[in-house]
Amino acid sequence: MRRWVTIVAIIVTVASMTCDKDARADMPRLSPDTAGGLVSGATVITVTSLSDAGPGTLRDALSRAGPRVILFGISGYVDLVKDLIIRQPNVTIAGQSAPSPGVILRCAGLQVRTHDVVVEHIGVYPGSSGDPKIDYKRDGISVIGIPGKDKDVRDVVLRNVSAGWATDENMSVAGGASRSVWIEHSLIAEGLRHASHPVSLREKSPTGHSMGLLVGPGSREIAIVGNLFVSNGGRNPATSSGTSVVVHNNGFVNTAAISQVTSARDYSGELTLSYTDNVVRPGGDAACDNYMLRISKKDVPKLAGSQIYAAGNVIQQVRGSKCKLGDIQPEIETFRKTTPPIGIGKWSTIAPTALIDNLKGVAGMRPLDRNPIDRRIVDSIDFGAK
């Protein structure tokens, strides 16, 4: 019986996120338009094994062709031998169907390299391999669309997932050809500071290479909405040249560096960014000359023609902190617009005074049935703000 209740719940979730037709007709609005595997003729597959591969495993279910909804008859840790890669389209991973406290992937990451994918209520905590060649690109959850290699990477929803302990980014959208990715109500936390990533091995700063979320060059129509970022050193998130991104109503807690407007070394292009109604509660490692939106001065020429809109963002100073963080770095002002160049569909925006407390109750996998890792992370953000 649980199987069909879960499917109905997922259908309601997808159907309720409709586009708001009010306001400016000329402004692109992003919304999670895919149903994933919830289409006519879909197969329901139940995961019954926590092994890396073989019958009854998540890897086996993801390798199947055709529309499918993946449920879980077990809970616990899946110790991956290598990254779990989704290449077959039209799939929904329904982690909320697992027994308490759910399913967490360890020892490698989850990659999405196809279209029409919905991932809900699972955790990915890869940890360090100890090998710099592996840890150099070890993300938690990544959406990767490489031109000429990955076909049609689009329409991906990451909703109520938990991603942490990665040696590169906890989450990323990269490759140059990914589009229409919606990241909602997720917990993105504790990127590893000094693991085996080459940068962290040589980095002298206290935060090392602890990274939250990267939107890589060429990624288009990316929505980062209502997520909780906790204790990541940087990339909270980082956007790039040639991207279009909405960062709306997120909470950033115990951060060292906040959102970065970056440009890839050999990539130039316009950035279209709306950064609205976010709350930052910086941590003890925050630099006193930091900004909510910042950029390396050498990257400014690569962003010619960019459109950046920022409004409604709030910085909550921690008690005892003497750092005063700014809104937007002066070098970005040349790209600043007075109206948003891109937006999202229907969304109930939470007021700044209540946002982080709200996200503590709704962000991450199975927020009403927290696993011990997520519970500790969420509990850790209870230090006071002025």
Buried (B, 14 or more C-beta within 10 A) or exposed (E): EEBEEBBEBBEEBBEEBEEEEEEEEEEBBBBBBBBBBBBEEBBBBBBBBBBBBEEBBBBBBBBEEEBBBBBBBBBBBBBBEEBBBBEBBBBBBBBBBBEEBBBBBBBBBBBBBBBBBBBBBBBBBBBBBEEBEBBBBBBBBBBBBBEEEBBEBBBBBBBBBBBBBBBBBBBBBBBBBBBBBBBBBBBBBBBBBBBBBEBBEEBEBEBBBBBBBBBBBBBBBBBBBBBBBBBBBBBBBBBBBBBBBBBBBBBBBBBBBBBBBBBBEEBBBBBBBBBBBBBBBBBEBBBEEBBBBBBEEEBBEBBEEBBBBBEBBBBBBBEEBEBEBEBBBEBBEEBBBEEBBBBBBEBEBBEBEEBBEBBBEBBBBBBEBBBEBBBEBBEBBEEEBE
